[in-house]
Amino acid sequence: MIVGIDLAGSEKRPTGFCVLDGMRSKCYKLYTDKEIIENVERIKPKIVAIDAPLALP
């Protein structure tokens, strides 16, 4: 299982969160760091790929 995270520059905007499991994918919008951490800990992926913004919050 792989998780991809496209971080937003602020908790006011959504962060993209996608879970890849073989040929299946599920994508979500998350808003807080706590939501991101809780989901990664719950899913326990083998890989976490993070795309960080180039702007300050």
SULQUI-V818127 format. One record per run of one state. SS is the DSSP state (A for helix, B for strand, O for the rest). FROM is the first residue (numbers start at 1). TO is the last residue. If there is no record, write none. Layout:
SS,FROM,TO
SS,FROM,TO
This chain:
O,1,1
B,2,6
O,7,14
B,15,21
O,22,23
B,24,30
O,31,32
A,33,43
O,44,46
B,47,51
O,52,57
